[in-house]
Amino acid sequence: MKLRQRDYPHPVMAPNNTDFSVYNFSIDINVDINRIKRCYEFQYNLNSLDESIHELLCSGHAKLGVHIESPLSMYREFKEISHESSGMFTLNSSDLRGNIEVLPMIIARKEILDYHAHSFSTLFNDIKFKLMTGDLLAVGKGQKFDADHDIDPFKNVSSIFTVISSKDYIYDIDYESDKIIILISEEDFRNYHNLKDNSNYNIFLANIILMPALVSVLSEIKAQNSTGTDYSGFDTKIWFRVLKKKLASLEINLDEIASFNISSASIANEILGDLTSASINNLVMLEGAI
């Protein structure tokens, strides 16, 4: 969204705009990806603001927010935020694609009959303006970022696992292939197959199926590392190389893993992006929806 001054018959505080003698609207917005919850987190902090406009926010005549626009997905929304403190809001990753425009702004919440700011340019001395609901008062410095639409938190790790149906096992693991094979019963496999394409269940399925397998694999690696063995040929497997790279990104040296005073379960949970907390948080959200 680009501001066009000619659209507004009243002063608007904006960068490189001469309607105000001093531009005073500073807000920091940082965007992070939460791959567990499959969303974007927008952290904001209002640093400074023109006194007259701040008074309108405090009286409820105006509201502060962030305009988010994704032209590729045709998504557009104004997210109202607090003017009193820092905070955070989230947007689903499925709503955002391509280049995303982020623009802080302040708009009139209700009709203002006698709008005047002390920092108006001398051109508007002693002039008061009538503003309608939704009229723009101030625009912050905009920013853009590229949305990573493929935000599956388990993509890299889950690629080393294959889940198959078994007549002989309720749950078992096989490390001998290039992928770690997880065997589950035929009935469980049918249910898993029906659930796995629903992103709402990804976290829970990972906790139920991937987490035990990953703990088992790490425990086996730690056991072999402690005895000085060569991982029984694991180092020739694709899953081993992927896992080693993932651990390195977490500053964990696979060759020294046995000396770590930390459990395999804790390491597995970290690899999966604190899967335990994410699962509990999702359950809390589901409980709130019931």
C-alpha positions, 0 to 999 in steps of 0.5 A, spaced: 500 500 500 502 506 497 500 513 500 498 518 495 498 525 499 493 527 494 488 522 496 487 526 503 484 533 504 487 534 511 495 533 514 497 526 514 504 525 518 508 521 513 516 520 511 518 525 506 511 529 508 511 536 509 504 536 513 508 536 519 514 540 522 517 534 525 516 527 523 515 523 529 512 516 528 517 511 530 515 503 531 519 497 530 516 491 527 520 484 526 517 478 523 519 471 525 517 464 522 514 460 527 515 453 523 511 449 529 505 453 529 506 454 521 505 462 522 509 469 522 510 472 528 510 480 528 513 483 534 512 490 535 514 496 539 512 503 539 518 508 540 515 515 539 509 518 537 507 525 536 503 528 542 497 530 539 496 524 535 498 520 541 492 523 545 487 521 540 489 514 541 489 515 548 482 518 548 479 512 543 478 517 537 484 513 533 487 507 533 494 504 531 495 498 527 499 495 521 497 494 514 499 487 511 498 486 504 500 480 500 498 481 493 500 474 490 495 471 495 490 477 495 490 478 502 490 484 506 488 486 513 489 491 518 491 489 525 490 493 530 495 493 536 496 497 542 499 504 543 501 503 550 506 497 550 510 492 545 507 486 543 506 481 538 500 478 533 501 472 528 498 471 521 497 464 518 503 462 513 497 460 508 495 467 508 501 470 505 505 468 499 511 472 495 513 479 497 509 482 503 508 489 505 508 491 512 506 498 513 504 501 520 499 507 520 494 510 525 487 511 523 481 515 526 476 510 530 471 515 530 469 522 527 473 527 529 470 534 528 476 539 530 483 535 529 489 539 530 496 538 532 501 542 535 506 540 530 502 541 524 506 545 518 506 553 519 501 552 512 496 549 517 496 554 523 490 555 526 486 550 522 482 545 524 480 539 520 474 534 520 476 527 520 471 521 518 472 514 521 477 511 517 481 517 515 488 516 515 492 520 521 499 517 520 504 512 516 510 509 519 516 507 515 514 501 511 518 494 510 517 488 506 519 481 506 519 475 502 514 469 505 516 462 505 510 459 503 513 452 505 513 453 512 512 445 514 516 445 521 518 437 520 520 438 512 527 436 513 527 432 519 521 428 517 524 427 510 529 421 513 523 417 516 518 413 512 512 410 515 510 403 513 504 398 515 506 392 518 502 385 520 508 383 525 509 389 529 505 395 533 511 399 533 518 398 531 524 401 527 529 399 522 535 403 521 538 399 516 536 403 510 537 410 507 531 412 511 529 410 518 523 406 517 518 406 522 513 400 522 506 401 525 500 396 525 495 396 519 490 399 523 494 405 525 497 406 518 490 407 515 488 412 521 495 415 520 494 415 512 488 419 513 490 424 518 497 426 515 495 431 510 491 435 515 496 440 517 492 441 524 495 434 526 502 434 524 504 436 530 501 431 534 503 425 529 510 427 529 510 427 537 506 420 536 510 417 531 517 421 529 519 423 536 520 415 539 523 413 533 528 419 533 529 418 541 531 411 539 536 413 534 539 418 538 540 413 544 543 408 539 548 413 536 550 415 543 551 408 545 556 406 539 559 413 540 561 412 548 564 405 546 568 408 540 565 404 535 564 407 527 556 407 528 556 400 525 556 403 518 550 408 519 555 414 516 554 411 509 546 412 510 543 418 508 539 419 514 545 419 518 548 425 514 542 429 514 541 428 522 549 430 523 547 436 519 541 438 523 545 437 529 551 441 527 546 447 526 544 446 533 551 446 535 551 439 537 557 435 535 555 428 533 562 425 534 561 428 541 554 426 543 556 421 548 559 426 552 553 431 552 550 431 559 543 431 556 538 426 554 536 423 547 529 425 549 531 432 550 536 433 544 530 430 539 525 435 542 530 440 540 531 437 533 523 438 532 523 445 534 521 444 542 515 439 539 513 438 546 511 445 548 508 446 541 503 440 542 501 442 549 500 449 546 496 446 540 492 442 545 490 448 549 488 452 543 483 446 541 480 446 548 479 453 547 475 452 541 471 447 544 
